[in-house]
């Protein structure tokens, strides 16, 4: 007899699993975290755009107020000039007439009444007064 023994073959099924960072749960977690980060990035960009828009609108309003103030200042400057120019001319003529009346020999010219400086020149009559 032969002493040859037959050995039984045993199989051990081994399943090689992927590393933990490639598992299904890890991939789901990566997708979830990525989605949250994208949403946060979109929110921050949107917030920055709103903030810049608000800053620009405030600057535009400030610029509009400056333009309004400048227009108001120009208006009053021009009105003052337009009023002072004729008054200056009238005052010059009045001074000339006063100087002529002071040196004139005619009595009726000396009776012309002129308003003193500082009073409103339109309220006094520049005509001879009858005594």
C-alpha distance (Angstrom), angle and dihedral (degrees) to the residues before:
residue distance angle dihedral
X1 . . .
X2 3.44 . .
X3 3.62 121.3 .
X4 3.70 96.1 -146.3
X5 3.68 112.5 130.5
X6 3.55 124.1 -161.5
X7 3.69 113.7 -132.9
X8 3.72 120.3 -144.0
X9 3.70 116.2 -122.3
X10 3.72 116.4 -130.7
X11 3.71 123.8 -164.6
X12 3.72 124.2 -153.3
X13 3.79 111.8 -160.9
X14 3.83 108.9 -140.2
X15 3.73 119.8 -172.0
X16 3.80 113.7 -161.7
X17 3.74 108.5 -143.3
X18 3.80 123.2 -155.9
X19 3.78 117.3 -106.2
X20 3.78 116.1 -83.5
X21 3.81 92.8 -103.4
X22 3.83 89.2 59.9
X23 3.78 97.5 46.4
X24 3.81 122.0 117.3
X25 3.79 92.2 -108.2
X26 3.82 91.3 51.4
X27 3.82 92.4 49.4
X28 3.82 90.5 50.0
X29 3.81 89.7 49.4
X30 3.82 91.0 49.7
X31 3.80 91.3 50.9
X32 3.81 91.7 47.8
X33 3.81 93.8 48.8
X34 3.83 91.0 45.2
X35 3.80 91.3 51.6
X36 3.81 91.6 49.4
X37 3.83 91.3 49.2
X38 3.82 91.4 49.9
X39 3.81 91.0 50.0
X40 3.82 90.8 49.3
X41 3.82 90.9 48.6
X42 3.82 91.7 50.2
X43 3.81 90.5 48.2
X44 3.82 92.7 50.4
X45 3.81 93.0 47.4
X46 3.80 89.8 49.1
X47 3.82 90.4 48.9
X48 3.83 91.8 50.2
X49 3.80 91.3 50.0
X50 3.81 91.0 50.7
X51 3.80 90.7 48.1
X52 3.83 92.4 50.5
X53 3.80 90.9 47.3
X54 3.81 90.9 51.2
X55 3.81 91.4 48.2
X56 3.80 91.4 49.5
X57 3.80 92.0 49.1
X58 3.82 90.6 50.8
X59 3.80 90.3 50.3
X60 3.80 90.2 48.9
X61 3.80 90.5 51.0
X62 3.79 90.0 48.7
X63 3.79 89.8 49.7
X64 3.79 90.3 49.5
X65 3.81 90.5 51.9
X66 3.81 90.5 50.0
X67 3.81 91.1 49.7
X68 3.80 90.7 48.7
X69 3.81 91.4 50.1
X70 3.80 90.9 47.3
X71 3.82 91.4 49.8
X72 3.80 90.6 49.5
X73 3.80 91.1 49.5
X74 3.81 92.0 48.4
X75 3.81 90.8 48.8
X76 3.80 93.4 53.6
X77 3.80 91.4 43.1
X78 3.82 91.7 54.1
X79 3.82 93.6 43.3
X80 3.80 90.5 50.8
X81 3.78 90.6 49.6
X82 3.79 92.5 48.0
X83 3.81 91.6 50.8
X84 3.80 97.1 42.4
X85 3.80 96.8 49.0
X86 3.84 96.8 62.3
X87 3.81 91.5 40.0
X88 3.79 90.0 52.9
X89 3.80 90.4 50.7
X90 3.80 91.6 48.2
X91 3.79 90.7 48.0
X92 3.82 90.1 51.7
X93 3.80 91.8 51.8
X94 3.81 90.4 46.6
X95 3.80 90.7 52.8
X96 3.80 90.0 49.3
X97 3.83 91.2 50.3
X98 3.82 91.7 47.7
X99 3.79 90.9 50.8
X100 3.80 90.9 48.3
X101 3.82 92.0 47.1
X102 3.80 91.2 50.5
X103 3.82 92.4 53.6
X104 3.79 96.9 36.7
X105 3.76 122.5 103.3
X106 3.79 92.9 -148.4
X107 3.81 112.9 104.1
X108 3.80 97.4 -155.0
X109 3.81 92.4 60.1
X110 3.79 91.7 53.8
X111 3.80 90.9 57.5
X112 3.81 92.0 65.8
X113 3.76 109.0 117.7
X114 3.79 118.1 -139.8
X115 3.76 124.0 -169.8
X116 3.78 114.5 -111.9
X117 3.80 118.1 -110.5
X118 3.78 113.1 -85.7
X119 3.80 96.6 36.9
X120 3.73 123.5 101.0
X121 3.76 104.4 -90.3
X122 3.78 94.4 -148.8
X123 3.81 95.8 62.5
X124 3.79 99.1 59.7
X125 3.77 122.6 69.4
X126 3.77 116.2 -121.1
X127 3.78 92.0 -155.5
X128 3.79 128.9 105.0
X129 3.78 112.3 -84.5
X130 3.76 119.5 -134.8
X131 3.82 111.5 -130.7
